[in-house]
Each structure stands twice: as structure tokens, then as C-alpha cells.
Amino acid sequence: MVARRMHRLARLCALAIAFMLAACAKDRIHTMVVSVPEQRMALYRKGELVRVYDVSTSKFAISAVEGTNGTPLGKMEIAKKIGEGQPAGMKFKHRKPTGEVVPVNAPGRDPIVSRILWLKGLEEQNRNTYSRFIYIHGTPEEKTIGTPASYGCVRMRSRDVIELYDIVGNGAAVDIVNAPLQMPPPIVQTSPTIASANVNSPTPGTQGTAPGGTPTAAVKQ
């Protein structure tokens, strides 16, 4: 009886350790490149382009200086993901869901909604990114996506940030550049149905968003 209990306890401990290791594992297969001039984000999986999204960076400056409301440049990573399971448009305050769902382009409303991917700077020039609360996040002001309109964060449409959240994991690389995207062809048209994928999936979903919000496909894998 004692031996059986010890065996069962050992199994539970092994499962708990495996779960913690999986939770701590960093996503090393996905990279996001944000082009400030183009106001677009390219998502790569193992170096191959799989998505292009319209985004919105700071309307004030390209800057990592505290108080400028600028978007920092350089290499970063996703330090924390927030919003799992929340509906599109869920308003967050201090990174907590409030229970209020804000409609798209609601007049006079500009909160953080849907999902938050909290960024951590990896270079000397952007070490304060995390403490400045620079996120990739959803916005109800979707009419401004594709133009500089944020207070330093990288804004996305709710459907796009939810899809991105489901694809990438903590530790995924983010590079914000003051240059055009370098995107290899070809882009293949597919069904307009939006699909999502888990970071552990062999192939992410097939739907992204092209400039102007038009659904577009992933690059052929």
C-alpha cells in the first residue's frame, strides 16, 4: 500500500514538473517584425513568412525615452501574454478585464482591448520597454489602424491580435524597425475564414490581414 502511494506521488510530481517546464518554455520559432514606416507587422515561423498585419505605432515619436509616448526600436521579446479566453473587445484596465466589451470604432473610446502581449526590450537602447508598459494590444479604434495613432504601443485589430496571441508564445522575438518589411513571395490566396493556431502546432492557420484590413493568406508552407 505504501509503495503504491509513493509510486502515485512520484507520478504526480513528474507531471507537475513537466507542466511547469512546458509553461516556462520559450517560443523560439516565431518572430515578428514591425515596420514603423509601413505600419505593418510581418510574422515569421522558422524564418518563413506566414502573416502580414496592419498595425498602428506611436503618433508622437520613435523613442524609448520615458514620457515621450514613443514607440521604441530594436530587438525585444514577448514577456507576458494577457487575456486568454476573453471575448473580442474586452476592455482591460491595469491589465485586468473589466467585464465591458467595447464595440469597434465606438465614438470617444480608446481603451486597451481583446489581448495584451507585453514586450521586454533586449538591447541597451530599449531596456525600459517593459517598465514603460509597451504592449502589442487590441484597440477599438480600428479606423486608425495602418496609421501612427498610439501612445507608444503597437495596436492591432481585435481579430488580428487574438489570432496572433493564439499563434505565438512567451519569448517569441519582436523586432521594431524604422525600415520597410522584407517579405519574400509568393502570397497565395485562400479561404477568407480566419484560423488560429497554437504555438505547438506544426503549421499555423491560413488567414491573415492585408493592408487596409482585407483578409489575405499565409505564404505557402
MARVO-51952 format. One record per residue (C-alpha): residue number from 1; y, x, z. Coordinates in steps of 0.5 Angstrom, whole numbers, plus 500, padded with zeros to 3 digits. Last residue first. Layout:
BEGIN
+-----+-----+-----+-----+
!   i !  yy !  xx !  zz !
+-----+-----+-----+-----+
! NUM !   Y !   X !   Z !
...
+-----+-----+-----+-----+
***
This chain:
BEGIN
+-----+-----+-----+-----+
!   i !  yy !  xx !  zz !
+-----+-----+-----+-----+
! 221 ! 553 ! 509 ! 407 !
! 220 ! 557 ! 505 ! 402 !
! 219 ! 564 ! 505 ! 405 !
! 218 ! 566 ! 499 ! 409 !
! 217 ! 568 ! 493 ! 406 !
! 216 ! 575 ! 490 ! 406 !
! 215 ! 578 ! 484 ! 409 !
! 214 ! 586 ! 483 ! 407 !
! 213 ! 590 ! 484 ! 413 !
! 212 ! 596 ! 487 ! 409 !
! 211 ! 593 ! 494 ! 408 !
! 210 ! 585 ! 493 ! 409 !
! 209 ! 581 ! 490 ! 415 !
! 208 ! 574 ! 492 ! 416 !
! 207 ! 567 ! 489 ! 415 !
! 206 ! 560 ! 492 ! 414 !
! 205 ! 558 ! 493 ! 421 !
! 204 ! 556 ! 499 ! 424 !
! 203 ! 549 ! 503 ! 422 !
! 202 ! 544 ! 506 ! 427 !
! 201 ! 547 ! 502 ! 432 !
! 200 ! 548 ! 506 ! 439 !
! 199 ! 556 ! 505 ! 439 !
! 198 ! 554 ! 497 ! 438 !
! 197 ! 556 ! 494 ! 432 !
! 196 ! 561 ! 489 ! 429 !
! 195 ! 561 ! 484 ! 423 !
! 194 ! 566 ! 480 ! 420 !
! 193 ! 564 ! 476 ! 414 !
! 192 ! 568 ! 477 ! 408 !
! 191 ! 562 ! 479 ! 404 !
! 190 ! 562 ! 486 ! 401 !
! 189 ! 567 ! 490 ! 396 !
! 188 ! 565 ! 498 ! 396 !
! 187 ! 570 ! 503 ! 397 !
! 186 ! 568 ! 509 ! 394 !
! 185 ! 572 ! 514 ! 395 !
! 184 ! 574 ! 519 ! 400 !
! 183 ! 580 ! 518 ! 405 !
! 182 ! 585 ! 523 ! 407 !
! 181 ! 590 ! 519 ! 411 !
! 180 ! 597 ! 521 ! 410 !
! 179 ! 601 ! 525 ! 415 !
! 178 ! 604 ! 525 ! 422 !
! 177 ! 597 ! 525 ! 425 !
! 176 ! 594 ! 521 ! 431 !
! 175 ! 587 ! 524 ! 432 !
! 174 ! 582 ! 520 ! 436 !
! 173 ! 575 ! 522 ! 438 !
! 172 ! 570 ! 518 ! 441 !
! 171 ! 569 ! 519 ! 449 !
! 170 ! 568 ! 512 ! 451 !
! 169 ! 564 ! 508 ! 446 !
! 168 ! 566 ! 506 ! 439 !
! 167 ! 563 ! 500 ! 435 !
! 166 ! 564 ! 494 ! 439 !
! 165 ! 571 ! 496 ! 441 !
! 164 ! 573 ! 497 ! 434 !
! 163 ! 571 ! 490 ! 432 !
! 162 ! 575 ! 487 ! 438 !
! 161 ! 581 ! 491 ! 436 !
! 160 ! 580 ! 488 ! 429 !
! 159 ! 580 ! 481 ! 431 !
! 158 ! 585 ! 482 ! 435 !
! 157 ! 590 ! 485 ! 430 !
! 156 ! 592 ! 492 ! 432 !
! 155 ! 597 ! 496 ! 436 !
! 154 ! 597 ! 503 ! 438 !
! 153 ! 601 ! 505 ! 444 !
! 152 ! 608 ! 508 ! 444 !
! 151 ! 613 ! 501 ! 445 !
! 150 ! 610 ! 498 ! 439 !
! 149 ! 613 ! 496 ! 433 !
! 148 ! 612 ! 501 ! 427 !
! 147 ! 610 ! 497 ! 421 !
! 146 ! 603 ! 495 ! 419 !
! 145 ! 602 ! 490 ! 424 !
! 144 ! 609 ! 486 ! 425 !
! 143 ! 606 ! 479 ! 423 !
! 142 ! 600 ! 481 ! 428 !
! 141 ! 605 ! 480 ! 434 !
! 140 ! 599 ! 477 ! 439 !
! 139 ! 597 ! 484 ! 440 !
! 138 ! 591 ! 488 ! 441 !
! 137 ! 590 ! 495 ! 444 !
! 136 ! 589 ! 502 ! 443 !
! 135 ! 592 ! 505 ! 449 !
! 134 ! 598 ! 510 ! 452 !
! 133 ! 598 ! 509 ! 459 !
! 132 ! 603 ! 514 ! 460 !
! 131 ! 598 ! 517 ! 465 !
! 130 ! 593 ! 517 ! 460 !
! 129 ! 598 ! 521 ! 455 !
! 128 ! 600 ! 526 ! 459 !
! 127 ! 596 ! 532 ! 456 !
! 126 ! 599 ! 530 ! 450 !
! 125 ! 603 ! 537 ! 448 !
! 124 ! 598 ! 541 ! 452 !
! 123 ! 592 ! 538 ! 448 !
! 122 ! 586 ! 533 ! 450 !
! 121 ! 590 ! 527 ! 451 !
! 120 ! 587 ! 521 ! 454 !
! 119 ! 587 ! 514 ! 451 !
! 118 ! 585 ! 507 ! 454 !
! 117 ! 582 ! 503 ! 449 !
! 116 ! 584 ! 496 ! 451 !
! 115 ! 582 ! 489 ! 448 !
! 114 ! 584 ! 482 ! 447 !
! 113 ! 591 ! 482 ! 449 !
! 112 ! 597 ! 486 ! 451 !
! 111 ! 603 ! 482 ! 452 !
! 110 ! 609 ! 480 ! 446 !
! 109 ! 610 ! 473 ! 447 !
! 108 ! 617 ! 470 ! 444 !
! 107 ! 614 ! 466 ! 439 !
! 106 ! 606 ! 466 ! 439 !
! 105 ! 605 ! 470 ! 433 !
! 104 ! 597 ! 469 ! 434 !
! 103 ! 596 ! 465 ! 440 !
! 102 ! 596 ! 468 ! 447 !
! 101 ! 590 ! 466 ! 452 !
! 100 ! 591 ! 466 ! 459 !
!  99 ! 586 ! 468 ! 464 !
!  98 ! 590 ! 474 ! 467 !
!  97 ! 585 ! 479 ! 464 !
!  96 ! 586 ! 485 ! 468 !
!  95 ! 589 ! 492 ! 465 !
!  94 ! 595 ! 491 ! 469 !
!  93 ! 597 ! 485 ! 466 !
!  92 ! 592 ! 483 ! 460 !
!  91 ! 593 ! 477 ! 456 !
!  90 ! 586 ! 474 ! 452 !
!  89 ! 588 ! 473 ! 445 !
!  88 ! 581 ! 474 ! 443 !
!  87 ! 576 ! 472 ! 448 !
!  86 ! 574 ! 477 ! 454 !
!  85 ! 567 ! 479 ! 453 !
!  84 ! 568 ! 487 ! 455 !
!  83 ! 576 ! 487 ! 456 !
!  82 ! 577 ! 495 ! 458 !
!  81 ! 574 ! 501 ! 455 !
!  80 ! 576 ! 508 ! 458 !
!  79 ! 577 ! 515 ! 456 !
!  78 ! 578 ! 514 ! 449 !
!  77 ! 579 ! 521 ! 446 !
!  76 ! 585 ! 525 ! 444 !
!  75 ! 587 ! 530 ! 439 !
!  74 ! 595 ! 530 ! 437 !
!  73 ! 601 ! 526 ! 436 !
!  72 ! 604 ! 522 ! 442 !
!  71 ! 607 ! 515 ! 440 !
!  70 ! 614 ! 514 ! 443 !
!  69 ! 616 ! 510 ! 449 !
!  68 ! 621 ! 515 ! 450 !
!  67 ! 621 ! 515 ! 458 !
!  66 ! 616 ! 520 ! 459 !
!  65 ! 616 ! 525 ! 453 !
!  64 ! 609 ! 525 ! 448 !
!  63 ! 614 ! 523 ! 442 !
!  62 ! 614 ! 520 ! 435 !
!  61 ! 619 ! 515 ! 436 !
!  60 ! 622 ! 508 ! 438 !
!  59 ! 618 ! 503 ! 434 !
!  58 ! 612 ! 506 ! 436 !
!  57 ! 605 ! 505 ! 433 !
!  56 ! 603 ! 499 ! 429 !
!  55 ! 596 ! 499 ! 426 !
!  54 ! 592 ! 497 ! 419 !
!  53 ! 585 ! 498 ! 419 !
!  52 ! 581 ! 502 ! 415 !
!  51 ! 573 ! 502 ! 416 !
!  50 ! 567 ! 506 ! 415 !
!  49 ! 569 ! 513 ! 413 !
!  48 ! 564 ! 519 ! 413 !
!  47 ! 564 ! 524 ! 418 !
!  46 ! 559 ! 522 ! 423 !
!  45 ! 562 ! 515 ! 423 !
!  44 ! 569 ! 515 ! 421 !
!  43 ! 574 ! 510 ! 423 !
!  42 ! 581 ! 510 ! 419 !
!  41 ! 587 ! 508 ! 422 !
!  40 ! 593 ! 505 ! 418 !
!  39 ! 601 ! 505 ! 420 !
!  38 ! 602 ! 510 ! 413 !
!  37 ! 607 ! 514 ! 416 !
!  36 ! 604 ! 514 ! 423 !
!  35 ! 597 ! 516 ! 420 !
!  34 ! 591 ! 514 ! 426 !
!  33 ! 585 ! 518 ! 425 !
!  32 ! 579 ! 515 ! 429 !
!  31 ! 572 ! 519 ! 430 !
!  30 ! 565 ! 516 ! 432 !
!  29 ! 559 ! 520 ! 433 !
!  28 ! 560 ! 524 ! 439 !
!  27 ! 561 ! 518 ! 444 !
!  26 ! 560 ! 520 ! 451 !
!  25 ! 554 ! 519 ! 455 !
!  24 ! 556 ! 517 ! 462 !
!  23 ! 553 ! 510 ! 462 !
!  22 ! 547 ! 512 ! 459 !
!  21 ! 546 ! 517 ! 464 !
!  20 ! 548 ! 512 ! 470 !
!  19 ! 542 ! 507 ! 466 !
!  18 ! 537 ! 513 ! 466 !
!  17 ! 539 ! 515 ! 474 !
!  16 ! 538 ! 507 ! 476 !
!  15 ! 531 ! 507 ! 472 !
!  14 ! 528 ! 513 ! 475 !
!  13 ! 530 ! 511 ! 482 !
!  12 ! 527 ! 504 ! 480 !
!  11 ! 520 ! 508 ! 478 !
!  10 ! 520 ! 512 ! 484 !
!   9 ! 521 ! 506 ! 489 !
!   8 ! 515 ! 503 ! 485 !
!   7 ! 511 ! 509 ! 486 !
!   6 ! 513 ! 509 ! 494 !
!   5 ! 511 ! 502 ! 495 !
!   4 ! 504 ! 503 ! 491 !
!   3 ! 503 ! 509 ! 496 !
!   2 ! 505 ! 506 ! 502 !
!   1 ! 500 ! 500 ! 500 !
+-----+-----+-----+-----+
***
